[in-house]
């Protein structure tokens, strides 16, 4: 299954301002039944966020952050 994704999060830490991070992307996942009682659900997500970031160079303007995640879920039927 391939589906669109919209997400929002807040990144916080000591000594930094809060960063509001909103993103759009897509997710590809499938469900694989191993036995009548157990199921694996791997997924790959690609997200892009229009956060403005210039790193340590004040004159350089960069826009966008890409995040790739790989997840693995499991289910047990009872």
C-alpha positions in Angstrom: 0.0 0.0 0.0 1.3 3.5 -0.8 -0.4 6.4 0.8 0.2 10.2 1.3 1.3 11.5 4.7 1.1 14.8 6.5 2.8 15.2 9.8 3.6 17.8 12.4 6.1 17.8 15.3 7.9 20.0 17.8 11.7 19.7 18.3 12.8 21.0 21.7 16.1 20.9 23.5 18.2 22.7 26.1 19.8 25.8 24.7 17.7 26.0 21.6 14.4 27.5 20.6 11.5 25.3 19.8 11.3 24.3 16.1 7.9 23.6 14.6 8.3 21.0 11.9 5.5 20.2 9.4 6.0 17.9 6.6 4.4 16.1 3.6 5.5 12.9 2.0 4.5 9.3 1.2 4.6 5.9 2.9 5.0 2.5 1.4 4.0 -0.4 3.6 2.8 -4.0 3.4 1.6 -6.7 5.7 3.2 -10.1 5.7 1.4 -12.9 7.5 4.0 -15.4 8.7 1.6 -17.9 10.4 -2.0 -17.9 11.5 -1.0 -16.1 14.7 1.8 -13.7 13.6 2.1 -10.9 11.1 5.0 -8.4 10.2 4.3 -5.0 8.8 7.4 -3.2 7.4 7.1 0.4 6.2 9.3 3.0 4.5 8.4 6.7 4.9 9.9 9.7 3.0 9.0 13.1 4.3 9.9 16.6 3.3 9.6 19.7 5.4 9.9 23.3 4.3 11.8 24.3 7.4 14.3 27.1 6.8 17.9 26.2 7.9 21.2 27.8 7.2 23.4 25.8 9.5 26.4 27.8 10.7 26.7 30.1 7.6 24.6 33.2 8.1 24.7 34.3 4.5 23.6 30.9 3.1 19.9 30.3 2.8 18.7 26.7 2.6 15.1 25.5 2.6 13.8 22.0 3.3 14.7 19.0 5.3 14.2 15.4 4.1 13.6 12.6 6.6 13.6 8.9 5.6 12.4 6.3 8.2 12.1 2.6 8.1 9.8 1.0 10.6 8.8 -2.6 11.4 5.6 -3.5 13.2 4.4 -6.8 14.4 1.0 -8.2 15.2 -0.1 -11.2 17.2 -3.5 -12.6 16.6 -5.3 -14.2 19.5 
